[in-house]
Amino acid sequence: ETPPAYQVACPVPCAVVPLGCTPYMVAIHNGVKIGESEMGPKVAALVVAQAKESSADDEVKGTADGDDEYGLITAPPVETGRAPFTPKTRSYELRIYSCDDWNASLGTFTFEEDECVMAMEWVQLPGMQIPQLVVGTGFITSEDLTGRGRFLSFRVACMDARVAGSGKVEATEVLGVSTAKLHKTPVGALAVWGGFLAVASGPKLQFQRWTVGVGFQPVAQVELGIQISTLAAIKSFVLVGDVRGRVHLVRW
């Protein structure tokens, strides 16, 4: 049960929220200012994962010639028979909650099959009227298939000061996709630096700028030659960690 208000004197944990699935990633925004002395609700973005059994009648999907703009291979190179056991996969879902009420989600978004969420950040770049939630994903199906990923940005209606002040938000309008771009490699890390969004896609580090009416646009990039695992902004540098345990300092 959720207490009426969060207080330091409350026993730990001060709230227990049954989700029915495994929480995987969380990002909280402190809300937007509505008036001189009023703040909008604190909003939490929560990614949950749920195990899903594949049906025994499911057939291998995809094409060997590529089925998207990059011509990525999504079908195994050899014929495969039925598995001796029922395979299990994880299905990922994005949920938006108000920190004042965790009993029901304000909006949800279900990711594609075999799509894994790898990074998530709240951002408000120059030109953005309201904060947006950016998410990096990767499609992990088999070592024999081409890896790919997506960069998505979501507009959360209750983060708009005008909407938050009215107190009227339809559940179907809370969460909307503003940007969805396919990458050749998984998008594994995100960070805000100097008014730009740093996006790590495989070994490539890309800086993107937000333009009103256009959205995110890449303006610079650098190839590090190895998979990027994490990003952090430190003063005028971007700290980049790779899968071999090394750290790179990048400045643009």
C-alpha positions in Angstrom: 0.0 0.0 0.0 1.1 3.5 -0.8 1.1 6.0 2.1 -0.7 9.3 1.5 2.6 11.2 1.5 6.3 10.3 1.5 7.9 11.2 4.8 11.4 10.5 6.2 9.8 9.0 9.3 8.1 6.3 7.2 9.5 2.8 7.6 11.7 1.5 4.7 10.4 0.7 2.2 7.9 3.5 2.3 5.9 2.0 -0.6 5.5 -1.4 -2.2 4.1 -1.4 -5.7 3.1 -4.9 -7.2 4.0 -4.8 -10.9 3.4 -8.4 -11.9 6.7 -8.4 -13.8 10.4 -7.6 -13.4 11.4 -3.9 -13.2 14.4 -3.4 -15.5 15.2 0.3 -15.7 13.8 3.5 -14.1 14.2 7.2 -14.8 12.5 10.0 -12.7 11.9 13.6 -13.7 11.2 16.2 -11.0 8.3 17.8 -13.0 7.9 21.1 -14.7 7.0 24.5 -13.3 3.3 25.5 -13.7 3.1 28.8 -11.9 5.2 31.0 -9.6 4.9 28.6 -6.7 3.4 25.4 -8.2 5.2 22.4 -9.7 3.8 19.7 -12.0 3.8 16.1 -10.9 7.0 14.1 -10.6 7.0 11.5 -13.3 8.7 8.1 -13.3 9.5 6.2 -16.5 9.7 2.5 -15.7 10.8 -0.3 -18.1 9.6 -3.7 -17.1 10.4 -7.1 -18.6 8.2 -10.2 -18.7 9.1 -13.7 -19.7 7.0 -15.0 -22.6 6.9 -18.5 -23.9 7.0 -18.9 -27.7 4.3 -21.1 -29.2 5.5 -24.5 -30.5 3.7 -23.7 -33.8 5.6 -20.4 -34.3 7.7 -20.4 -37.5 11.0 -18.7 -38.0 10.3 -15.2 -39.2 12.3 -12.9 -41.4 14.0 -12.8 -44.7 17.6 -13.6 -45.8 17.6 -10.7 -48.3 16.9 -8.1 -45.6 13.6 -6.6 -44.7 14.4 -2.9 -43.8 16.2 0.1 -45.1 19.6 -1.4 -44.2 19.0 -4.8 -45.8 19.7 -6.5 -42.4 19.5 -10.3 -42.3 16.7 -11.4 -40.0 16.4 -15.1 -40.9 18.9 -17.9 -39.9 21.3 -18.9 -42.7 20.4 -22.6 -42.2 17.1 -24.4 -41.8 16.1 -25.0 -38.2 13.7 -27.6 -36.8 11.5 -27.4 -33.8 13.3 -26.8 -30.5 13.3 -29.7 -28.0 11.8 -27.4 -25.4 9.6 -24.3 -25.5 11.9 -21.3 -25.7 11.3 -18.2 -23.5 11.8 -14.6 -24.6 11.6 -11.3 -22.7 9.0 -8.8 -23.7 9.8 -5.2 -22.7 7.3 -2.5 -21.9 7.6 1.2 -21.0 5.3 2.5 -18.3 4.7 6.1 -17.1 3.8 6.6 -13.5 3.1 9.7 -11.4 5.2 9.6 -8.3 2.1 10.7 -6.3 0.1 7.6 -7.3 1.8 4.3 -8.2 -1.5 2.4 -8.3 -2.0 2.7 -12.1 0.3 3.7 -15.0 -0.6 6.8 -17.0 0.5 5.3 -20.3 2.3 2.3 -21.8 4.4 1.5 -24.8 5.3 -2.1 -25.9 8.5 -2.6 -27.7 8.9 -4.9 -30.7 9.6 -8.6 -30.5 13.2 -9.4 -29.4 13.8 -5.7 -28.8 15.8 -5.0 -25.5 15.9 -1.6 -23.8 19.6 -0.7 -23.2 19.5 3.0 -22.2 17.0 5.6 -21.1 17.2 9.3 -20.1 15.1 12.4 -19.6 16.3 15.3 -21.7 15.4 18.9 -22.3 17.6 20.3 -25.0 17.6 23.9 -26.3 14.4 24.4 -28.3 12.3 21.8 -26.5 9.2 23.1 -24.9 8.8 20.1 -22.6 11.2 17.4 -21.4 11.3 14.2 -23.6 12.2 10.7 -22.7 14.9 9.2 -25.0 15.4 5.4 -25.2 18.1 3.3 -26.9 17.3 -0.3 -27.8 18.9 -3.4 -29.4 17.5 -6.4 -31.2 19.2 -9.5 -29.8 18.0 -12.6 -31.4 21.0 -14.8 -32.4 24.7 -14.6 -33.0 24.0 -15.6 -36.6 21.7 -12.6 -37.4 22.5 -9.0 -38.0 22.4 -6.9 -34.8 20.5 -3.6 -35.0 18.9 -1.1 -32.7 16.5 1.8 -32.5 16.7 5.4 -31.1 13.3 6.5 -29.8 12.1 9.7 -28.2 8.7 10.0 -26.3 6.6 13.1 -25.6 4.9 12.7 -22.2 1.8 14.9 -22.2 1.6 15.3 -18.4 5.0 17.0 -18.5 3.5 19.9 -20.3 2.8 22.7 -17.8 -0.5 23.6 -19.5 -1.7 20.0 -19.5 -0.5 19.4 -15.9 -2.2 22.6 -14.7 -5.5 21.6 -16.2 -5.4 18.1 -14.6 -7.1 16.6 -17.6 -5.0 14.0 -19.5 -6.5 11.2 -21.5 -4.7 7.8 -21.0 -4.3 7.4 -24.8 -2.6 10.8 -25.1 0.0 10.5 -22.3 2.7 8.8 -24.2 3.5 9.5 -27.8 6.5 8.6 -30.0 8.2 11.7 -31.4 11.2 10.0 -33.0 12.0 6.5 -34.1 15.2 5.8 -36.0 16.7 2.5 -36.9 20.5 2.0 -36.4 22.7 -0.7 -37.8 24.0 -1.5 -34.3 22.3 -1.5 -30.8 22.0 1.9 -29.2 23.6 1.1 -25.8 24.2 4.5 -24.1 22.8 8.0 -24.0 24.1 11.3 -22.3 23.4 15.0 -22.5 26.4 17.2 -23.2 26.6 20.9 -24.0 23.1 21.2 -25.4 23.5 18.1 -27.5 22.5 14.5 -27.1 25.3 12.0 -27.3 24.2 8.6 -28.7 26.4 5.5 -28.6 25.5 3.1 -31.4 28.0 0.2 -31.4 31.5 1.7 -31.9 30.1 5.0 -33.1 29.5 8.1 -30.9 27.1 10.5 -32.4 26.1 14.0 -31.3 22.5 15.0 -32.1 20.9 18.4 -32.0 17.2 19.1 -31.4 15.5 21.4 -34.0 12.0 22.7 -33.7 9.7 21.2 -36.3 12.4 18.7 -37.4 13.4 16.7 -34.3 16.8 15.1 -33.6 19.5 15.6 -36.3 23.1 14.2 -36.2 25.7 17.0 -36.5 28.9 15.1 -35.6 30.2 11.7 -35.0 33.4 9.7 -34.2 34.3 6.0 -34.6 36.1 4.5 -31.7 36.6 1.1 -33.3 35.1 -0.9 -30.4 31.7 -1.4 -28.7 30.8 1.5 -26.4 29.3 0.4 -23.2 28.6 3.7 -21.2 28.7 7.5 -21.5 29.0 10.3 -19.0 29.3 14.1 -19.4 32.1 15.7 -17.3 32.6 19.4 -17.8 33.7 19.9 -21.5 34.4 16.2 -22.1 32.4 13.1 -22.8 33.6 10.1 -20.8 33.3 7.0 -22.9 33.7 3.4 -21.6 34.2 0.4 -23.9 33.7 -3.3 -23.5 37.4 -3.9 -23.0 37.4 -1.9 -19.8 39.0 1.2 -21.3 38.0 4.9 -20.9 38.1 7.5 -23.6 37.9 11.3 -23.2 36.1 12.9 -26.2 35.7 16.6 -26.8 34.0 18.3 -29.7 
